[in-house]
Amino acid sequence: MIKYGIMIGSDFALSDWQLKCIEEIRENSNTQLSLLIVNDNKNQRVVKSKNIFFKIYRKFFFRAKSIKKKNITEVVDIENMKRIYCKVNKKGFSEYFHEDDVAKVKAENLDFILRFSFGIIRGEILESSRLGVWSYHHGDELKYRGTPPGFWEIYNEDPVSGTILQKLTHRLDGGVILRKSHYKTVAHSYSKNLDNLYYNSAELVALVCKEISVLNNDFFEKSSKTNAKIRYEPNNLEFLRFLRVLISKKMSNIFQILLFEKWNVGIVNSTFEEVLERGIVDDKVSWVKGLKKEEFLADPFDSYSDDNSFFAEYYNYYEDKGKLVSVRPDNKTCSIDKMKPILENDYHLSYPYTFKDDNINYLLPENSGSFKQHLISFSNPDFINKQEIIKDKALVDSSIIKYNNKYWLFCAQKNDLPDTKLFLYHSSKLDGEWMPHIKNPVKIDINSSRPGGSFFTHNDELYRSTQNCSRNYGGSLTICKIKKLSETDFQEEVVKELMPIKPYKKGLHTMSSFGDKLLIDGRQDLFIWKGFLNAIQRRIT
């Protein structure tokens, strides 16, 4: 059992996202809230905004639900819970606890303390529990330190907003990083961006607790060594620029409602090594020809046939769902010579990931609508065997690789930030029991989590294609080098970003091997009348 305490104000009020954090801890890990460390400082200094514009905006237009105050008793029974009322000595901006209060806290033998009150704390209190004092910083500490959280990302038109959960040290924003996450910036609304940051990151404490409980260790990442600028509330000129960005993004969102995705497949006359070194060169790509405006092809993978064909998702706005097809383009013109369906259902199908194992071809389709993950063995042109390998999960873009004599399934989950979170499963056999990784989600990063194609090996190192959805869905591809992959750990680093190429400049979200070539897809955004009618119908119903 992991025992922890919470630093809380004397009114016992917490923000809504903090209550969600406590609920996540209680529901998802073997923990016990044992102590309330109550901020008993009277006449606490309230910093008043000197910026009249920002002050008016926060009072009349700021509507973040996540910071709404509620009493802790809404989620926790504290009637018989031990409390220690603490005052602090202030030295500049730092706060130091009295020695007798620190001794009382130490006597409770807590595993960690969660800071939801007090200011910049330093001194012996940081060492008063086995794993220290944990605190959130809502912002990527390598770029954004200070305040207000979630604001400067919009101001700078940064498509990514980050959060860290850290074990506090004596250095501001230089704590030991326990978990780090990156989410898509909600650029058209400061309130929604803050809610996005606060609510989505509320699970981080529970994830760390689960890891400690299962692994029975105290492993943490290294301390952050950020030298980023410390930011403060915007002055009037800065706020006006922020307002301009906000209005611009709102207008862009309205215009985007009229545009719909139009994907196509390209055959790249390059090897993975060449792309890793130089990127995708426009004149090396032959785009498939012969599709109507209302049709698109996406998610291409090798069919392992002798006729230069590949599998892909076929989508027609008149049918309003995807199916899987085999496409054979003409070797010279790249026009569609033959296209036939290979898998169709009542629900949407896409991402026909293929791989070989023991000279058998396998297809791993995305069929999240069934809440099952199917694995299909095939020998062109026929499917031989179909089996369910994972049940009761709406998995997205599943991709399998055999590594160190074990099978690894990388995926997203449809109902849990699919563009942001990466989940892993492992099994000793393809038809065996698939176990979730103990660190699931092993990665929370809008830049490079969602699978986006094949795995590649280069210089005995393993790489995977991933989607960067920070600017828009499937906006670009990132190539990640896998550093650690085991039942207890996973680490990778981004080594290359591949940007969309003309005429499909809006997106690039799949790259797979195709003999000595590569397959990619590209996206345009167009006004498609049937797509517009479908959108209206979905809103009405």
PLY file of the C-alpha trace (Angstrom):
ply
format ascii 1.0
element vertex 541
property float x
property float y
property float z
element edge 540
property int vertex1
property int vertex2
end_header
0.00 0.00 0.00
1.32 3.44 -0.99
0.58 6.06 1.66
0.44 9.69 0.64
-0.52 13.10 1.92
-1.93 16.24 0.29
-0.98 19.86 0.87
-4.30 21.72 0.93
-5.72 25.13 1.83
-7.48 25.76 5.14
-10.86 25.91 3.38
-10.27 22.34 2.14
-11.18 23.46 -1.37
-9.49 22.09 -4.47
-9.86 22.75 -8.16
-12.04 20.33 -10.09
-9.03 18.87 -11.91
-7.31 18.21 -8.56
-10.34 16.29 -7.36
-10.18 14.27 -10.57
-6.52 13.58 -9.81
-7.43 12.19 -6.38
-10.16 10.03 -7.91
-7.72 8.67 -10.49
-5.26 7.76 -7.71
-7.95 6.00 -5.73
-9.40 4.07 -8.66
-6.26 3.08 -10.53
-3.59 2.33 -7.93
-2.99 0.66 -4.59
-2.90 3.84 -2.50
-4.19 5.37 0.70
-4.65 9.08 1.43
-3.41 9.29 5.04
-2.64 12.92 5.83
-3.78 16.45 5.07
-1.07 19.08 5.42
-3.16 22.20 5.87
-1.93 25.64 4.86
-2.60 27.63 8.04
-1.02 30.87 6.87
-3.37 33.77 7.43
-3.34 36.89 5.28
-1.81 35.10 2.33
-0.53 37.49 -0.27
-2.76 37.85 -3.30
-0.95 39.12 -6.37
-3.22 41.51 -8.22
-2.96 41.81 -11.97
-1.56 45.10 -13.24
-2.80 44.33 -16.73
-6.29 45.78 -17.10
-7.01 43.89 -20.36
-6.01 40.50 -18.98
-7.93 41.23 -15.76
-11.13 42.04 -17.70
-10.67 38.96 -19.90
-10.32 36.63 -16.91
-13.31 38.14 -15.11
-15.81 38.22 -17.96
-14.64 35.79 -20.67
-12.56 33.10 -18.97
-14.71 30.01 -18.34
-12.34 27.14 -17.48
-14.26 24.36 -15.70
-11.11 22.68 -14.44
-10.27 25.41 -11.93
-13.73 25.65 -10.38
-13.32 25.22 -6.61
-15.00 22.33 -4.80
-14.59 20.85 -1.34
-12.41 17.78 -1.04
-15.25 16.01 0.80
-16.96 15.55 -2.58
-14.52 12.74 -3.34
-12.87 11.87 0.01
-14.18 11.30 3.54
-11.81 13.36 5.71
-13.76 13.36 8.95
-11.34 11.01 10.72
-8.28 11.80 8.62
-5.21 13.15 10.40
-4.38 16.81 9.73
-1.31 18.87 10.41
-1.81 22.64 10.30
1.36 24.32 9.10
2.68 27.86 8.85
5.73 28.77 6.83
8.56 31.26 7.02
8.88 33.28 3.85
12.25 34.25 2.41
11.71 36.16 -0.79
9.46 33.99 -2.95
10.40 30.79 -1.09
8.51 29.16 1.78
10.16 27.11 4.54
8.25 24.86 6.97
8.92 25.00 10.71
11.10 22.20 12.08
8.42 20.82 14.39
5.92 20.61 11.52
8.46 18.79 9.37
9.03 16.33 12.22
5.29 15.67 12.52
5.05 14.98 8.79
8.07 12.65 8.89
6.46 10.69 11.72
3.59 9.69 9.40
6.00 7.64 7.20
4.41 8.76 3.96
5.57 7.51 0.58
4.95 10.87 -1.10
3.23 14.23 -0.64
1.15 15.88 -3.36
1.38 19.67 -3.40
-1.99 21.32 -4.02
-1.30 24.34 -1.80
1.54 26.58 -0.56
3.92 28.34 -2.93
7.53 27.71 -3.87
8.50 25.38 -1.03
12.07 24.63 -0.04
13.94 23.16 2.89
13.55 19.97 4.92
9.90 19.45 3.97
11.09 18.26 0.55
12.69 15.25 2.27
9.86 14.52 4.72
8.47 11.50 2.83
10.15 8.51 1.21
9.65 9.75 -2.36
9.51 13.48 -1.69
6.97 16.17 -2.59
5.29 15.83 -5.99
4.02 18.83 -7.93
2.51 19.59 -11.31
3.91 22.14 -13.72
1.48 22.79 -16.57
3.81 23.68 -19.41
6.80 22.11 -21.10
9.50 23.18 -18.65
12.07 23.30 -21.46
10.11 26.16 -23.06
7.59 27.60 -20.61
8.27 28.38 -16.98
6.28 30.71 -14.76
2.72 31.78 -15.38
-0.04 31.77 -16.62
-0.23 28.09 -17.61
-1.45 27.32 -21.11
-1.38 30.98 -22.16
2.00 31.48 -23.78
1.59 28.41 -25.99
-1.37 30.13 -27.67
0.47 33.45 -27.77
3.47 31.86 -29.52
1.22 29.75 -31.79
2.91 26.65 -30.40
0.82 23.62 -31.47
1.87 21.66 -28.36
1.15 22.27 -24.67
3.02 20.18 -22.13
2.74 19.07 -18.50
5.24 17.56 -16.09
4.75 15.80 -12.78
7.93 16.35 -10.82
9.53 15.54 -7.51
10.44 18.97 -6.18
14.03 19.96 -5.57
15.51 23.26 -4.45
15.69 24.45 -8.09
12.56 26.05 -9.56
11.16 23.86 -12.37
14.29 21.75 -12.05
12.71 18.83 -10.23
13.05 15.13 -10.93
10.60 14.36 -13.74
8.23 11.53 -12.87
6.02 11.78 -15.95
5.86 14.15 -18.88
3.04 14.61 -21.39
2.38 16.70 -24.49
-1.10 17.58 -25.76
-2.46 19.45 -28.74
-2.87 23.16 -27.97
-6.48 24.29 -28.20
-5.44 27.44 -29.99
-8.86 29.07 -30.36
-9.76 29.06 -26.63
-7.64 29.74 -23.56
-10.29 28.20 -21.27
-10.43 24.99 -23.30
-6.66 24.79 -23.56
-6.36 25.01 -19.77
-9.11 22.42 -19.28
-7.34 20.19 -21.79
-4.07 20.45 -19.86
-5.51 20.11 -16.38
-8.04 17.32 -16.93
-5.89 15.15 -19.20
-2.83 15.35 -16.95
-4.83 14.49 -13.81
-4.00 10.81 -14.35
-0.21 11.24 -14.13
0.05 10.67 -10.37
-2.00 7.46 -10.60
0.20 6.21 -13.46
3.38 6.76 -11.45
1.83 5.09 -8.39
0.85 2.08 -10.47
4.37 1.80 -11.83
5.92 1.99 -8.36
3.45 -0.54 -6.98
3.89 -3.11 -9.76
7.64 -2.77 -10.20
8.26 -2.33 -6.48
10.97 0.23 -7.13
11.54 3.96 -6.86
12.90 4.57 -10.36
12.51 8.11 -11.59
13.76 10.04 -14.57
16.59 12.55 -14.37
16.20 16.09 -13.11
15.24 18.71 -15.65
18.03 21.10 -16.58
15.92 23.79 -18.12
17.16 27.31 -18.65
13.93 28.49 -20.22
12.77 32.03 -19.61
10.50 32.55 -16.59
7.28 34.12 -17.81
4.77 36.36 -16.09
1.30 37.67 -16.81
1.14 39.41 -20.21
1.34 43.15 -20.42
-1.31 45.04 -22.38
0.53 44.86 -25.72
1.20 41.15 -25.29
-2.44 40.54 -24.44
-3.58 42.34 -27.60
-1.32 40.10 -29.67
-2.75 37.07 -27.83
-6.26 38.30 -28.65
-5.35 38.64 -32.32
-4.06 35.06 -32.40
-7.18 33.82 -30.62
-9.54 35.51 -33.09
-7.49 34.31 -36.05
-7.66 30.71 -34.84
-11.41 30.93 -34.23
-11.95 32.18 -37.79
-9.71 29.44 -39.15
-11.75 26.83 -37.27
-14.97 28.14 -38.80
-13.49 27.98 -42.30
-12.11 24.46 -41.65
-15.66 23.17 -41.12
-16.19 23.48 -44.88
-13.13 21.39 -45.79
-12.81 17.60 -45.83
-9.92 15.16 -46.02
-8.82 13.86 -49.39
-5.99 11.32 -49.01
-3.98 9.59 -51.71
-1.20 7.01 -51.86
2.27 7.68 -53.20
5.00 5.21 -54.18
8.41 6.52 -53.13
11.42 5.41 -55.15
13.72 5.63 -52.11
14.90 3.38 -49.32
14.27 4.00 -45.64
17.95 4.86 -45.19
17.72 7.53 -47.89
14.57 9.00 -46.35
16.16 8.96 -42.89
19.09 10.95 -44.26
17.44 13.34 -46.74
13.69 13.15 -46.15
11.09 12.50 -48.85
12.03 14.14 -52.15
9.09 15.32 -54.29
10.36 13.96 -57.62
10.87 10.52 -56.10
7.13 10.12 -55.45
4.53 8.78 -57.91
0.98 9.45 -56.77
-1.84 7.05 -57.59
-4.22 8.35 -60.29
-7.83 7.55 -61.10
-9.79 8.45 -57.97
-12.91 10.60 -57.98
-13.18 13.69 -55.79
-15.43 11.86 -53.31
-12.98 8.93 -52.95
-9.66 8.56 -51.22
-6.99 5.98 -50.46
-4.96 6.03 -47.25
-2.91 3.79 -44.92
-1.03 1.81 -47.62
0.81 -1.44 -46.77
2.56 -4.10 -48.83
0.34 -7.03 -49.88
3.41 -9.22 -50.51
2.10 -10.12 -53.96
4.04 -10.43 -57.19
1.91 -7.92 -59.11
3.05 -4.68 -57.44
-0.24 -4.33 -55.50
-0.75 -2.97 -52.00
-3.49 -2.91 -49.37
-5.10 0.38 -48.32
-8.15 1.97 -46.79
-10.69 3.01 -49.40
-13.16 5.70 -48.33
-16.09 7.05 -50.31
-18.06 9.97 -48.88
-21.24 8.50 -50.37
-20.74 5.34 -48.29
-19.39 7.32 -45.28
-17.18 4.51 -44.00
-13.91 2.88 -44.91
-13.20 -0.59 -46.26
-9.99 -2.38 -47.13
-8.97 -2.84 -50.74
-6.14 -4.25 -52.81
-4.82 -1.74 -55.34
-2.62 -2.52 -58.34
-1.29 0.63 -60.02
0.15 0.71 -63.52
3.95 0.46 -63.31
4.46 3.39 -65.68
1.59 5.83 -65.16
0.62 4.87 -61.57
-3.03 4.92 -62.66
-5.21 2.35 -60.93
-5.08 -0.78 -63.05
-7.14 -2.90 -60.65
-8.82 -2.26 -57.29
-10.87 -4.84 -55.42
-12.27 -5.04 -51.89
-10.60 -7.48 -49.48
-12.45 -6.70 -46.23
-15.70 -4.86 -45.60
-18.08 -4.60 -42.65
-20.91 -2.53 -41.21
-18.37 -0.43 -39.31
-15.36 1.56 -40.45
-12.20 -0.32 -41.44
-8.75 1.16 -42.03
-5.00 0.76 -41.44
-4.39 -2.72 -42.96
-1.02 -3.27 -41.26
0.82 -6.26 -42.74
3.87 -8.21 -41.61
5.58 -11.56 -42.13
6.37 -14.19 -39.51
7.75 -17.67 -40.25
7.05 -17.08 -43.94
3.38 -16.43 -43.26
1.72 -13.15 -44.26
-0.42 -11.44 -41.63
-2.95 -8.62 -41.80
-3.83 -6.59 -38.71
-6.78 -4.35 -39.70
-8.12 -1.47 -37.63
-11.65 -2.54 -36.76
-12.15 -0.59 -33.55
-15.90 -0.52 -34.19
-16.05 -4.19 -33.17
-14.11 -3.64 -29.92
-11.87 -6.53 -30.98
-8.47 -6.80 -32.61
-8.39 -9.38 -35.39
-5.27 -11.03 -36.79
-5.65 -12.51 -40.26
-3.20 -14.79 -42.02
-3.36 -14.62 -45.80
-1.86 -15.94 -48.99
-2.77 -13.84 -51.99
-5.47 -13.67 -53.00
-7.21 -15.51 -50.17
-7.51 -15.05 -46.41
-6.69 -18.29 -44.60
-7.40 -17.75 -40.92
-8.97 -15.03 -38.78
-8.64 -14.87 -35.00
-9.36 -12.45 -32.18
-6.18 -11.67 -30.27
-7.46 -8.84 -28.04
-11.08 -8.42 -26.95
-13.10 -5.59 -25.42
-10.66 -2.92 -26.59
-11.23 -0.39 -29.36
-7.65 -0.40 -30.62
-6.50 2.01 -33.31
-3.63 1.63 -35.82
-2.33 -1.61 -34.28
1.15 -2.63 -35.44
3.09 -5.79 -34.50
6.84 -6.39 -34.41
8.82 -9.37 -33.18
11.68 -8.18 -30.99
13.92 -10.18 -28.64
11.84 -13.35 -29.15
8.63 -11.63 -28.09
5.76 -10.10 -30.06
4.94 -6.46 -29.39
1.72 -4.74 -30.40
1.85 -0.93 -30.59
-1.49 0.86 -30.76
-3.70 3.75 -29.71
-7.12 3.43 -28.09
-10.10 5.03 -29.80
-11.71 6.35 -26.60
-8.54 7.54 -24.87
-6.81 10.38 -26.75
-5.86 8.21 -29.76
-3.65 10.88 -31.31
-1.74 11.41 -28.05
-1.30 8.12 -26.17
0.69 5.03 -27.10
-0.22 1.63 -25.62
1.82 -1.56 -25.74
0.85 -5.24 -25.47
3.20 -8.22 -25.55
2.92 -11.97 -26.06
5.23 -14.95 -26.47
3.03 -16.21 -29.33
0.88 -14.50 -31.93
-2.09 -16.63 -30.88
-1.18 -16.50 -27.19
-2.31 -14.23 -24.37
-1.54 -10.55 -25.00
-0.56 -8.74 -21.82
-0.76 -4.94 -21.40
2.49 -3.17 -20.62
2.68 -2.12 -16.97
3.50 1.46 -17.99
0.46 1.84 -20.27
0.13 4.36 -21.69
3.87 4.13 -22.26
3.89 7.53 -23.94
1.65 10.61 -23.88
2.84 12.83 -26.70
0.80 14.36 -29.51
4.04 14.67 -31.54
4.98 11.01 -31.87
2.73 8.43 -30.18
0.16 7.16 -32.67
1.52 4.45 -35.01
2.00 5.54 -38.60
3.32 2.61 -40.63
6.09 0.04 -40.67
8.97 -0.69 -38.37
12.43 -0.38 -39.93
15.87 -1.66 -38.97
18.95 0.41 -39.72
22.47 -0.28 -38.36
20.94 -2.92 -36.04
18.65 -0.31 -34.48
14.86 -0.40 -34.54
12.81 2.54 -35.83
9.06 3.09 -36.12
6.90 5.49 -38.12
4.64 7.65 -35.95
2.09 10.36 -36.55
2.56 13.96 -35.51
-0.97 15.24 -34.92
-0.01 18.50 -33.21
-0.94 20.78 -36.12
-3.82 18.65 -37.43
-4.71 14.99 -37.66
-1.91 13.18 -39.49
-0.13 16.47 -40.10
3.31 14.93 -40.54
5.33 11.80 -39.78
7.97 11.43 -37.10
10.56 8.68 -37.15
11.40 7.36 -33.69
14.39 5.26 -32.69
13.44 2.73 -30.03
15.97 2.82 -27.19
14.40 0.40 -24.70
11.67 -2.19 -25.18
10.96 -4.69 -22.42
8.10 -5.87 -20.22
9.01 -3.17 -17.67
10.32 -0.30 -19.76
9.88 1.59 -23.01
11.87 4.53 -24.33
12.25 6.07 -27.77
13.49 9.32 -29.26
12.40 11.31 -32.29
15.18 11.41 -34.88
13.39 12.82 -37.95
10.24 14.65 -38.94
8.91 14.10 -42.46
6.78 16.97 -43.72
3.97 16.65 -46.29
4.92 17.24 -49.90
3.03 18.83 -52.80
0.36 18.53 -53.96
-0.70 16.90 -50.66
0.59 19.55 -48.28
-1.95 19.14 -45.48
-0.90 15.78 -44.11
1.34 12.71 -44.21
0.49 9.94 -41.75
1.68 6.57 -43.07
5.01 5.25 -44.36
5.53 1.53 -44.95
8.03 -0.69 -46.70
7.24 -1.85 -50.26
10.03 -4.07 -51.51
12.97 -1.77 -52.23
10.60 1.23 -52.21
8.26 2.89 -49.73
4.54 3.65 -49.59
3.22 6.91 -48.15
-0.06 8.77 -48.11
-0.74 12.49 -48.44
-3.67 14.72 -47.60
-5.42 17.62 -49.24
-8.37 19.49 -47.72
-11.18 20.18 -50.20
-14.80 21.18 -50.17
-16.70 17.98 -50.87
-20.44 18.41 -51.18
-21.35 14.93 -49.95
-18.96 15.30 -47.02
-20.71 18.55 -46.10
-24.12 16.87 -46.18
-22.82 14.00 -44.04
-21.50 16.48 -41.47
-24.86 18.27 -41.30
-26.71 14.97 -40.88
-24.41 13.90 -38.01
-25.01 17.20 -36.22
-28.79 16.91 -36.61
-28.94 13.30 -35.43
0 1
1 2
2 3
3 4
4 5
5 6
6 7
7 8
8 9
9 10
10 11
11 12
12 13
13 14
14 15
15 16
16 17
17 18
18 19
19 20
20 21
21 22
22 23
23 24
24 25
25 26
26 27
27 28
28 29
29 30
30 31
31 32
32 33
33 34
34 35
35 36
36 37
37 38
38 39
39 40
40 41
41 42
42 43
43 44
44 45
45 46
46 47
47 48
48 49
49 50
50 51
51 52
52 53
53 54
54 55
55 56
56 57
57 58
58 59
59 60
60 61
61 62
62 63
63 64
64 65
65 66
66 67
67 68
68 69
69 70
70 71
71 72
72 73
73 74
74 75
75 76
76 77
77 78
78 79
79 80
80 81
81 82
82 83
83 84
84 85
85 86
86 87
87 88
88 89
89 90
90 91
91 92
92 93
93 94
94 95
95 96
96 97
97 98
98 99
99 100
100 101
101 102
102 103
103 104
104 105
105 106
106 107
107 108
108 109
109 110
110 111
111 112
112 113
113 114
114 115
115 116
116 117
117 118
118 119
119 120
120 121
121 122
122 123
123 124
124 125
125 126
126 127
127 128
128 129
129 130
130 131
131 132
132 133
133 134
134 135
135 136
136 137
137 138
138 139
139 140
140 141
141 142
142 143
143 144
144 145
145 146
146 147
147 148
148 149
149 150
150 151
151 152
152 153
153 154
154 155
155 156
156 157
157 158
158 159
159 160
160 161
161 162
162 163
163 164
164 165
165 166
166 167
167 168
168 169
169 170
170 171
171 172
172 173
173 174
174 175
175 176
176 177
177 178
178 179
179 180
180 181
181 182
182 183
183 184
184 185
185 186
186 187
187 188
188 189
189 190
190 191
191 192
192 193
193 194
194 195
195 196
196 197
197 198
198 199
199 200
200 201
201 202
202 203
203 204
204 205
205 206
206 207
207 208
208 209
209 210
210 211
211 212
212 213
213 214
214 215
215 216
216 217
217 218
218 219
219 220
220 221
221 222
222 223
223 224
224 225
225 226
226 227
227 228
228 229
229 230
230 231
231 232
232 233
233 234
234 235
235 236
236 237
237 238
238 239
239 240
240 241
241 242
242 243
243 244
244 245
245 246
246 247
247 248
248 249
249 250
250 251
251 252
252 253
253 254
254 255
255 256
256 257
257 258
258 259
259 260
260 261
261 262
262 263
263 264
264 265
265 266
266 267
267 268
268 269
269 270
270 271
271 272
272 273
273 274
274 275
275 276
276 277
277 278
278 279
279 280
280 281
281 282
282 283
283 284
284 285
285 286
286 287
287 288
288 289
289 290
290 291
291 292
292 293
293 294
294 295
295 296
296 297
297 298
298 299
299 300
300 301
301 302
302 303
303 304
304 305
305 306
306 307
307 308
308 309
309 310
310 311
311 312
312 313
313 314
314 315
315 316
316 317
317 318
318 319
319 320
320 321
321 322
322 323
323 324
324 325
325 326
326 327
327 328
328 329
329 330
330 331
331 332
332 333
333 334
334 335
335 336
336 337
337 338
338 339
339 340
340 341
341 342
342 343
343 344
344 345
345 346
346 347
347 348
348 349
349 350
350 351
351 352
352 353
353 354
354 355
355 356
356 357
357 358
358 359
359 360
360 361
361 362
362 363
363 364
364 365
365 366
366 367
367 368
368 369
369 370
370 371
371 372
372 373
373 374
374 375
375 376
376 377
377 378
378 379
379 380
380 381
381 382
382 383
383 384
384 385
385 386
386 387
387 388
388 389
389 390
390 391
391 392
392 393
393 394
394 395
395 396
396 397
397 398
398 399
399 400
400 401
401 402
402 403
403 404
404 405
405 406
406 407
407 408
408 409
409 410
410 411
411 412
412 413
413 414
414 415
415 416
416 417
417 418
418 419
419 420
420 421
421 422
422 423
423 424
424 425
425 426
426 427
427 428
428 429
429 430
430 431
431 432
432 433
433 434
434 435
435 436
436 437
437 438
438 439
439 440
440 441
441 442
442 443
443 444
444 445
445 446
446 447
447 448
448 449
449 450
450 451
451 452
452 453
453 454
454 455
455 456
456 457
457 458
458 459
459 460
460 461
461 462
462 463
463 464
464 465
465 466
466 467
467 468
468 469
469 470
470 471
471 472
472 473
473 474
474 475
475 476
476 477
477 478
478 479
479 480
480 481
481 482
482 483
483 484
484 485
485 486
486 487
487 488
488 489
489 490
490 491
491 492
492 493
493 494
494 495
495 496
496 497
497 498
498 499
499 500
500 501
501 502
502 503
503 504
504 505
505 506
506 507
507 508
508 509
509 510
510 511
511 512
512 513
513 514
514 515
515 516
516 517
517 518
518 519
519 520
520 521
521 522
522 523
523 524
524 525
525 526
526 527
527 528
528 529
529 530
530 531
531 532
532 533
533 534
534 535
535 536
536 537
537 538
538 539
539 540
